[in-house]
Amino acid sequence: MNLRRLQIETTWGALTLAGGSRAGEGTLILLPQLHLALDAGRPHRALPPMSTVVISHGHMDHLGGVAYWASQRFLQSMGPATLVVPRPIAAEVENLLATHARLEGGRPYPIDLVPVDDGGTYSFRRDMELIFFSTDHWVPTLGARLRWRRHHLLPALADLPGEEIARRRLAGETVTEELTIDLLAYCADSGPGLLRDHPEVLGAEVLLIECSFYRPADRERAARFGHMHLEDLLPWVDRLGCRHLVLLHPSRRHRLREVEEILDERLRPHLDCSLHHLMVDWE
């Protein structure tokens, strides 16, 4: 099926998000410009070009496409790639890939598996890194902030001509300062404890967060399985510092049209940011 596609304005520029999310069926979030996937819960032909895949936790609707990704990269001679996973499941994921490689003929996939922990970082470009944080789910789960590092001319030098700035740089003088910006936060599967424990995610320019349940009768179900209910999210609306809020992971108990109507009525009017979603019905 065609993936949903968003083009979102950020400080970095127009950032493309492609993918889809449905609880129990698959979450697949692609950032094609960065060759980065945040979870790989479904096989899709858009997945193999991603040279870095991050898996948030061990549920099949978040890693069900990993073997397909590794296999297709191998079959299409796309070169080595990196798979980033929470440390508690690293050995099992490594065994999973090895099993599939043996089934296909015994040659290992050229995948570098990187275990990470809460608070850990992984740099996948010279100017970008991922910072990992624990979420409020019922199995070990990591979300990730995407941080962009750039160098900015020192304000005191802003009025100098370019030739003078170049002269000072060549003379060894510091002429720039490093700025860091959290472009995106991906919260994976999580209940509302995440918002209490990691409020820093609310300040990312693009906030991807699940909202699985919407009806009053589902509050207990959401809490039991470590998922977000709309009633959990609403009290935090005034604290959102994001420019864009992207919702994910609706339960199969809800039709997507129903979800969109509820969001338009109960959430959108209270937001100072743009509201988007990557919710799909997988075929």
C-alpha positions as CSV (number, residue, x, y, z in Angstrom):
1,M,0.0,0.0,0.0
2,N,1.0,3.6,-0.4
3,L,2.4,5.1,2.8
4,R,1.1,8.3,4.3
5,R,3.5,11.2,3.6
6,L,4.0,14.5,5.4
7,Q,6.3,17.3,4.6
8,I,7.0,19.4,7.7
9,E,8.8,22.7,8.0
10,T,11.6,22.7,10.5
11,T,14.7,24.8,11.3
12,W,16.7,22.2,9.3
13,G,14.4,22.6,6.3
14,A,11.4,20.7,4.9
15,L,11.5,17.3,6.6
16,T,9.7,14.4,4.9
17,L,8.0,11.7,7.0
18,A,6.6,8.7,5.3
19,G,5.0,5.6,6.9
20,G,2.0,4.4,8.8
21,S,1.0,3.2,12.2
22,R,-1.8,1.0,13.6
23,A,-1.7,-0.7,17.0
24,G,-1.0,-4.4,16.7
25,E,-0.5,-4.3,12.9
26,G,2.6,-2.2,12.3
27,T,4.4,1.0,12.9
28,L,6.8,2.1,10.2
29,I,8.2,5.7,10.2
30,L,10.7,6.7,7.5
31,L,12.8,9.8,7.2
32,P,14.0,9.3,3.6
33,Q,16.3,12.4,3.4
34,L,18.2,11.0,6.4
35,H,18.0,7.3,5.3
36,L,16.6,6.6,8.8
37,A,13.7,4.4,9.9
38,L,12.1,4.7,13.3
39,D,10.7,1.2,13.9
40,A,10.2,-1.3,11.1
41,G,6.9,-3.0,11.9
42,R,5.9,-3.9,8.3
43,P,7.8,-4.9,5.2
44,H,7.6,-2.2,2.5
45,R,9.6,-1.5,-0.6
46,A,10.4,2.0,0.8
47,L,12.2,0.4,3.8
48,P,15.4,-1.1,2.3
49,P,17.0,2.2,1.3
50,M,17.1,3.2,4.9
51,S,20.7,2.6,6.0
52,T,19.9,3.1,9.7
53,V,16.9,1.4,11.4
54,V,16.0,2.0,15.0
55,I,13.8,-0.5,16.8
56,S,12.0,0.8,19.9
57,H,11.0,-2.6,21.5
58,G,10.5,-6.3,20.7
59,H,6.8,-6.4,19.7
60,M,6.2,-7.7,16.2
61,D,4.2,-4.6,15.1
62,H,7.5,-2.7,15.6
63,L,10.1,-5.1,14.2
64,G,8.2,-7.3,11.9
65,G,9.9,-5.8,8.8
66,V,13.5,-6.0,10.1
67,A,14.4,-9.4,8.4
68,Y,12.8,-8.2,5.1
69,W,14.9,-5.0,5.4
70,A,18.2,-6.9,6.0
71,S,17.4,-9.5,3.3
72,Q,16.5,-6.9,0.6
73,R,19.6,-4.9,1.3
74,F,21.7,-8.0,0.9
75,L,19.9,-9.2,-2.3
76,Q,20.1,-5.7,-3.9
77,S,23.7,-5.2,-2.9
78,M,22.9,-2.0,-1.1
79,G,25.9,-2.3,1.3
80,P,26.3,-2.4,5.1
81,A,23.7,-0.9,7.3
82,T,23.1,-0.3,11.1
83,L,20.3,-1.7,13.3
84,V,19.9,0.1,16.7
85,V,18.0,-1.8,19.3
86,P,17.4,-1.7,23.1
87,R,20.1,-3.7,24.8
88,P,17.7,-6.1,26.6
89,I,16.6,-7.5,23.2
90,A,19.9,-7.2,21.3
91,A,20.8,-10.9,21.5
92,E,17.4,-12.1,20.4
93,V,17.3,-9.7,17.4
94,E,20.8,-10.8,16.4
95,N,19.6,-14.4,16.5
96,L,16.5,-13.5,14.5
97,L,18.6,-12.0,11.7
98,A,21.0,-15.0,11.8
99,T,18.1,-17.4,11.5
100,H,16.7,-15.7,8.5
101,A,20.2,-15.5,6.9
102,R,20.6,-19.2,7.4
103,L,17.2,-19.9,5.8
104,E,18.3,-17.9,2.8
105,G,21.5,-19.7,2.3
106,G,23.7,-19.2,5.3
107,R,25.6,-16.0,4.4
108,P,25.2,-13.4,7.2
109,Y,23.6,-10.1,6.4
110,P,26.0,-7.1,6.5
111,I,24.2,-5.5,9.4
112,D,26.0,-3.8,12.3
113,L,23.8,-4.3,15.4
114,V,24.2,-1.5,18.0
115,P,22.7,-2.0,21.5
116,V,21.6,1.2,23.3
117,D,20.3,2.1,26.7
118,D,18.2,4.8,28.3
119,G,20.3,8.0,28.1
120,G,22.6,6.6,25.3
121,T,23.4,8.3,22.1
122,Y,24.1,7.2,18.6
123,S,25.6,9.5,15.9
124,F,24.5,8.4,12.4
125,R,25.6,11.5,10.6
126,R,28.3,14.1,11.3
127,D,25.7,16.6,12.2
128,M,23.0,14.4,13.7
129,E,22.6,12.1,16.7
130,L,19.9,10.1,18.4
131,I,19.4,10.4,22.1
132,F,17.4,7.5,23.7
133,F,15.0,7.6,26.6
134,S,12.8,5.0,28.3
135,T,9.1,5.1,27.7
136,D,6.1,4.0,29.9
137,H,5.3,0.7,28.2
138,W,4.9,-2.8,29.6
139,V,8.1,-4.2,28.0
140,P,11.5,-2.4,27.8
141,T,11.0,0.4,25.2
142,L,13.1,3.3,24.0
143,G,12.1,6.4,22.3
144,A,14.5,8.7,20.6
145,R,15.2,12.4,20.1
146,L,16.8,13.4,16.8
147,R,19.3,16.2,17.6
148,W,20.8,18.4,14.9
149,R,24.1,20.1,15.5
150,R,25.1,23.1,13.4
151,H,27.7,25.9,13.7
152,H,26.6,29.5,13.8
153,L,28.6,32.7,13.4
154,L,29.3,34.3,16.8
155,P,26.9,37.3,17.2
156,A,29.8,39.6,17.9
157,L,31.2,39.0,14.4
158,A,27.9,39.4,12.5
159,D,28.7,42.8,11.1
160,L,32.2,42.0,9.9
161,P,32.9,41.4,6.2
162,G,33.5,37.9,5.1
163,E,37.2,38.5,4.4
164,E,37.8,39.6,7.9
165,I,36.0,36.6,9.3
166,A,38.1,34.3,7.1
167,R,41.3,36.0,8.2
168,R,40.4,35.5,11.9
169,R,39.5,31.8,11.2
170,L,42.9,31.3,9.5
171,A,44.6,32.9,12.5
172,G,43.1,30.3,14.8
173,E,40.4,32.5,16.3
174,T,37.1,30.9,17.1
175,V,34.4,32.5,14.9
176,T,31.5,30.1,15.3
177,E,29.5,28.5,18.1
178,E,27.8,25.1,18.1
179,L,24.0,25.1,18.3
180,T,21.9,22.0,19.0
181,I,18.3,21.6,18.1
182,D,16.0,18.7,18.8
183,L,14.3,18.4,15.4
184,L,12.1,15.4,16.3
185,A,11.1,13.2,19.2
186,Y,9.7,9.7,18.5
187,C,8.0,8.4,21.7
188,A,7.3,4.9,20.4
189,D,4.7,2.9,22.5
190,S,4.1,4.6,25.8
191,G,1.6,5.5,28.5
192,P,1.4,9.0,30.1
193,G,4.3,8.3,32.5
194,L,6.6,9.3,29.6
195,L,5.3,12.9,29.7
196,R,6.0,13.1,33.5
197,D,9.5,11.5,33.3
198,H,10.8,13.0,30.1
199,P,9.1,16.4,29.6
200,E,12.0,17.4,27.4
201,V,10.4,15.6,24.5
202,L,7.6,18.2,24.4
203,G,10.1,20.8,23.2
204,A,11.2,19.0,20.0
205,E,10.1,20.7,16.8
206,V,8.3,17.6,15.6
207,L,6.7,15.4,18.3
208,L,5.6,11.9,17.2
209,I,3.5,10.3,20.0
210,E,1.0,7.5,20.2
211,C,-2.6,8.0,21.0
212,S,-4.1,4.6,20.9
213,F,-7.5,5.0,22.6
214,Y,-10.3,7.7,22.4
215,R,-13.5,6.3,24.1
216,P,-14.1,6.7,27.8
217,A,-14.6,3.0,28.2
218,D,-11.0,2.3,27.1
219,R,-9.2,4.3,29.9
220,E,-8.4,1.1,31.9
221,R,-7.3,-0.8,28.8
222,A,-4.9,2.0,27.9
223,A,-3.4,2.0,31.4
224,R,-3.1,-1.8,31.5
225,F,-1.1,-2.2,28.3
226,G,1.0,1.0,28.6
227,H,-0.6,3.1,25.9
228,M,-1.9,6.6,25.7
229,H,-5.5,7.6,25.8
230,L,-6.7,11.0,24.5
231,E,-7.6,11.9,28.1
232,D,-4.0,11.4,29.1
233,L,-2.7,13.7,26.4
234,L,-5.1,16.6,26.9
235,P,-3.8,17.9,30.2
236,W,-0.3,18.3,28.6
237,V,-1.5,20.4,25.7
238,D,-0.5,23.7,27.3
239,R,3.0,22.4,27.9
240,L,3.7,21.4,24.3
241,G,6.6,23.3,22.8
242,C,6.6,21.5,19.4
243,R,5.8,23.1,16.1
244,H,4.2,19.9,14.8
245,L,2.3,17.2,16.7
246,V,2.1,13.9,14.8
247,L,-0.2,11.2,16.3
248,L,0.4,7.4,15.8
249,H,-0.8,4.0,16.8
250,P,-4.6,4.0,16.9
251,S,-6.3,0.9,18.3
252,R,-8.2,-1.4,15.9
253,R,-11.2,-0.7,18.2
254,H,-11.5,2.7,16.4
255,R,-12.2,3.5,12.7
256,L,-9.8,6.1,11.4
257,R,-12.6,8.4,10.4
258,E,-13.9,8.3,14.0
259,V,-10.4,9.1,15.3
260,E,-10.1,12.1,12.9
261,E,-13.5,13.5,13.9
262,I,-12.6,13.2,17.6
263,L,-9.3,14.9,17.1
264,D,-10.9,17.8,15.2
265,E,-13.4,18.3,17.9
266,R,-11.5,17.7,21.1
267,L,-7.8,18.3,20.4
268,R,-7.1,20.5,17.4
269,P,-9.0,23.6,18.9
270,H,-6.6,23.6,21.9
271,L,-3.3,23.4,20.0
272,D,-0.9,26.2,19.2
273,C,1.0,23.8,16.9
274,S,0.1,22.0,13.7
275,L,-1.7,18.6,14.1
276,H,-0.9,15.7,11.8
277,H,-1.2,11.9,11.9
278,L,0.4,8.9,10.3
279,M,-2.5,6.5,11.1
280,V,-3.3,3.9,8.4
281,D,-5.3,0.8,7.7
282,W,-2.7,-1.7,6.5
283,E,-3.8,-3.9,3.7
